[in-house]
Amino acid sequence: MKALGVIINVLAVIVAGGVGSIFRGKLKTRYQEIIVRGVGLLAMILAIFGVIQSWFIFKDKQIELSDSILVILALLIGSVLGEALDMEDILNRLGRLFKKFAGEELTDGKKKRRKPTNAHAQVASATEGKTVTQKKADTNRTAKKRVRLSELPVYNLPSERSGHRFVDGFVIASLFVSMSSLVLNGAVQSVGGSPELLYYKSAIDFVAVLALASVYGTGVCFAAAPLALCEGGATILAVVARDFFTDTLVRQLSVIGSVVVLLVGVNLAFRKKWKAANIIPALLIPVVYYWVNDVVAKLAEKGA
């Protein structure tokens, strides 16, 4: 079954997201920060490995770049196109749609103030006689105790903060599991009868999604939808248009996808705000380039 690897990968994301969501909000802030940065470092390692494997060719003890000009042009043109389309905002809106589907309210991330209880009133009266310095010290200690998940260095959409951990988790997980270089390579190998690479990817995705869900919640589970679309679509195209999806094209697309994952890792590990999703249109540039080449070649053959 050629789609078995895809099915297992999608199920791994759903199960890991569901299990991880159980722990959401139950971990201390410092542990949540470690998880976020850890997933970021994992994304960076996988992305760098994907770039090296797909872009660099080791030949006769020398390192060569494979079709570097087209990849660089694709990244430049695709980034401009992605900025114009604002792919980050599109993913953000899709996350909000899934949030409504999940039955969660869309809030602005602000917490409602509770009315003071009798206990609070007693504490307030007790502090009236304190000096200004003592009051400031008490305020600082109270602020530290009230650190919540919303104060974490979550993945902020650079154009406009989503305000929802559900949406943030969906965006992060979607880019992580769908843009990996293992998606295309795994799909092609799966069609050839070797789904082991997708099994390996499923294991990696399971660990990463489990960790992300413990911080961001159920939004991570819905990353299974874009994963099924990307990985399933790649598998279908590998069957239908295998001659078109040559090893060269697969390598180039893998490099671009790895760059997206790399930026996601940088955002998480170093609290940056790169618009990682805006690079996604760069995937179309090599496809269009080779498609035009094929059309021109066929027209030339007919004309001859």
C-alpha positions in Angstrom: 0.0 0.0 0.0 1.7 3.2 -1.2 -0.1 5.5 1.1 0.6 3.5 4.3 3.5 5.7 5.3 1.3 8.9 4.9 -1.5 7.4 6.9 0.9 6.4 9.7 2.5 9.9 9.7 -0.9 11.6 9.9 -2.1 9.3 12.7 1.2 9.9 14.6 0.5 13.7 14.6 -3.1 13.3 15.7 -2.3 10.9 18.6 0.8 12.8 19.7 -1.2 16.1 19.7 -4.0 14.6 21.7 -1.7 13.0 24.3 0.4 16.1 24.6 -2.6 18.4 25.0 -3.3 16.6 28.3 -0.3 18.2 29.8 -1.0 21.7 28.6 -0.8 24.3 31.3 0.5 21.7 33.9 4.2 22.3 33.4 6.2 25.1 35.0 7.1 28.0 32.8 10.8 27.2 32.7 10.1 23.7 31.5 7.7 25.0 28.8 10.5 27.4 27.6 12.9 24.5 27.4 10.4 22.5 25.4 9.9 25.3 22.9 13.6 25.9 22.5 14.3 22.2 22.2 11.8 21.8 19.4 13.4 24.8 17.7 16.8 23.2 17.9 15.4 20.0 16.6 13.9 21.8 13.6 17.2 23.6 12.9 19.1 20.3 13.0 16.7 18.5 10.6 16.6 21.6 8.3 20.4 21.8 8.1 20.7 18.1 7.5 18.1 18.4 4.7 19.9 21.3 3.1 23.3 19.5 3.2 21.8 16.3 1.9 19.8 17.8 -0.9 21.8 20.9 -2.0 25.5 19.8 -1.6 27.1 17.2 -3.7 30.3 15.5 -2.5 32.3 14.5 -5.6 36.0 13.7 -5.9 36.7 15.1 -2.4 35.1 18.4 -3.5 31.8 20.0 -2.5 29.5 21.4 -5.2 26.2 23.2 -5.1 23.5 21.5 -7.1 21.5 23.9 -9.2 22.2 26.7 -6.7 21.1 29.6 -9.0 17.6 28.3 -9.5 17.2 27.6 -5.8 18.4 31.0 -4.8 16.1 32.7 -7.4 13.2 30.6 -6.2 13.8 31.7 -2.6 14.0 35.3 -3.6 11.0 35.4 -5.9 9.0 33.1 -3.7 9.7 35.3 -0.6 8.5 38.4 -2.4 5.4 36.5 -3.7 4.7 35.1 -0.2 5.0 38.6 1.3 2.5 39.9 -1.2 0.1 37.1 -0.5 0.9 37.1 3.2 1.0 33.4 3.7 1.5 33.8 7.4 -1.9 35.5 7.7 -3.5 32.8 5.6 -2.2 30.1 8.0 -3.3 32.3 10.9 -6.8 32.5 9.5 -6.9 28.7 8.8 -5.9 28.2 12.4 -8.7 30.4 13.6 -11.1 28.4 11.4 -10.0 25.2 13.0 -10.3 26.9 16.4 -13.9 27.6 15.8 -14.4 24.1 14.5 -12.9 22.8 17.8 -15.5 24.8 19.7 -13.0 27.1 21.5 -13.7 30.8 21.9 -11.6 33.4 20.1 -10.3 35.8 22.7 -7.7 38.5 22.6 -5.5 36.6 25.1 -6.3 39.0 27.9 -7.5 37.6 31.2 -10.6 39.0 32.9 -10.0 40.5 36.3 -11.6 38.7 39.2 -13.6 40.6 41.7 -11.8 40.9 45.0 -12.9 38.3 47.5 -12.9 38.6 51.3 -9.4 37.1 51.4 -8.1 39.6 48.9 -9.7 42.4 50.9 -7.9 41.2 54.1 -4.6 41.1 52.3 -5.2 44.6 50.9 -6.0 46.0 54.4 -2.9 44.3 55.8 -0.6 45.9 53.3 -2.0 49.4 53.8 0.4 50.0 56.7 3.5 48.9 54.8 6.1 51.1 53.3 6.4 51.8 49.6 9.5 49.6 49.3 7.7 46.7 51.1 4.7 47.1 48.7 6.9 47.0 45.7 8.7 43.8 47.0 5.3 42.1 47.6 4.1 43.1 44.1 7.3 41.7 42.5 6.9 38.4 44.4 3.2 38.2 43.4 4.0 38.9 39.7 6.5 36.1 39.7 4.0 33.7 41.1 1.4 34.7 38.5 3.5 33.7 35.5 1.3 31.9 33.1 1.6 30.1 29.8 0.4 33.2 28.0 3.7 35.0 29.0 5.8 32.4 27.3 7.9 33.3 24.2 5.4 31.7 21.9 5.6 31.8 18.1 4.4 35.3 17.4 3.2 36.0 13.8 5.4 39.0 12.8 2.6 40.8 10.9 0.1 40.6 13.8 0.2 38.4 16.9 -2.5 35.8 16.7 -3.3 36.1 20.4 -4.2 32.4 20.6 -1.9 29.6 21.6 -4.2 27.3 19.6 -3.4 29.2 16.4 0.3 29.5 17.3 0.5 25.8 17.8 -1.2 25.0 14.6 1.1 27.3 12.6 4.3 25.9 14.2 3.3 22.2 13.9 2.0 22.6 10.3 5.3 24.1 9.1 7.4 21.6 11.0 5.7 18.5 9.8 4.6 19.6 6.3 7.7 21.5 5.0 10.4 19.0 6.0 12.7 17.6 3.3 11.5 14.1 4.4 8.0 14.8 3.0 9.0 14.7 -0.7 11.8 12.2 -0.3 9.6 9.9 1.8 6.7 10.2 -0.7 8.9 9.3 -3.6 10.5 6.4 -1.8 7.1 5.2 -0.6 5.9 5.1 -4.2 8.9 3.0 -5.0 8.0 0.5 -2.4 10.2 1.7 0.5 8.1 3.6 3.1 10.7 3.3 5.8 11.7 7.0 5.5 8.1 8.1 6.3 8.1 5.7 9.3 11.2 7.4 10.5 9.6 10.8 9.9 6.5 9.7 11.8 8.7 8.9 14.8 10.3 12.4 14.7 7.0 14.1 14.2 5.5 12.2 17.1 8.1 13.4 19.6 8.0 17.0 18.3 4.2 17.2 18.2 3.9 15.7 21.6 6.2 18.3 23.0 4.5 21.2 21.2 1.1 20.1 22.3 2.1 20.1 25.9 2.8 23.8 25.5 0.3 25.0 22.8 -2.6 22.6 23.3 -5.0 21.0 20.8 -4.2 23.3 17.9 -1.2 21.2 17.2 -3.4 18.2 16.4 -4.9 20.1 13.4 -1.5 20.2 11.8 -2.5 16.7 10.5 -4.7 18.4 7.9 -1.9 20.3 6.0 0.3 17.3 6.5 -2.2 15.0 4.8 -2.6 17.5 2.0 1.1 18.0 1.4 2.4 14.5 1.9 -0.6 12.9 0.3 -0.4 15.3 -2.7 3.3 14.6 -3.0 2.6 10.8 -3.1 -0.1 11.2 -5.7 2.1 13.4 -7.9 4.9 10.9 -7.5 2.6 8.3 -9.0 0.9 10.3 -11.7 3.9 12.5 -12.8 6.9 10.4 -11.8 8.8 11.4 -14.9 8.3 15.1 -14.2 9.4 14.9 -10.6 13.0 14.1 -11.2 15.7 13.7 -8.6 16.9 17.2 -9.3 13.5 18.8 -8.8 12.9 16.8 -5.6 16.3 18.0 -4.2 15.5 21.6 -5.0 12.1 21.4 -3.4 13.6 19.7 -0.4 16.1 22.5 0.1 13.3 25.2 0.0 11.2 23.2 2.5 14.2 22.9 4.7 14.8 26.6 4.7 11.2 27.1 5.9 11.7 24.6 8.8 15.0 26.3 9.6 13.3 29.6 10.1 10.7 28.0 12.3 13.5 26.6 14.4 15.2 30.0 14.6 11.9 31.6 15.7 11.4 29.1 18.5 15.0 28.7 19.7 16.0 32.4 19.5 12.7 34.2 19.8 12.9 35.7 16.4 10.0 36.7 14.1 10.9 35.5 10.7 7.8 35.0 8.4 8.7 31.4 7.7 5.4 30.6 5.9 6.0 33.5 3.4 8.7 31.3 1.7 6.2 28.6 0.8 5.4 30.0 -2.7 9.1 29.5 -3.5 8.2 25.8 -4.0 6.3 26.8 -7.1 9.2 28.4 -8.9 11.2 25.2 -9.8 8.0 23.4 -10.7 6.9 26.2 -13.1 10.5 26.4 -14.5 10.7 22.7 -15.4 7.1 22.6 -16.7 7.8 25.5 -19.0 11.0 23.8 -20.2 9.0 20.6 -21.0 6.4 22.6 -22.9 9.0 24.4 -24.9 10.9 21.2 -25.6 7.7 19.5 -26.9 6.8 22.4 -29.1 10.4 22.4 -30.5 10.1 18.7 -31.3 6.8 19.3 -33.1 8.2 22.2 -35.0 11.2 20.2 -36.1 
